[in-house]
Every structure is written in C-alpha cells, then in structure tokens.
C-alpha cells in the first residue's frame, strides 16, 4: 500500500511535457518540427470549442 502511494506521488511529480533542458522549446504538437532547430509554419492549435464556428465560416 505504501509502495503504491510512493509510486503515485513520483508519477504525479513528473512534468507533463518532459524537456531535455530548461530552455528547450520542444516539438511542434502539430507537425513535430524541432522548435530548437527552426520555427514551423503551424499556428497555435484552434480551440476545439470553436470548431463549429470555424466550420460554418469555412462553408461560406
């Protein structure tokens, strides 16, 4: 039981997006480009709550 608690605490303490170093910019979540090497043309991902609005605007 204590082992489970320790394991859970260790897992919860881990960052959600592990990075190789403090100033690491990571990978683009859309195209996978290494953002440390160069920027990508992807913009921020659209808010999924606005997907219906975006679809209706694209149909016009």
Helices and strands as residue ranges (DSSP letters): H 2-13, G 48-50, H 51-59
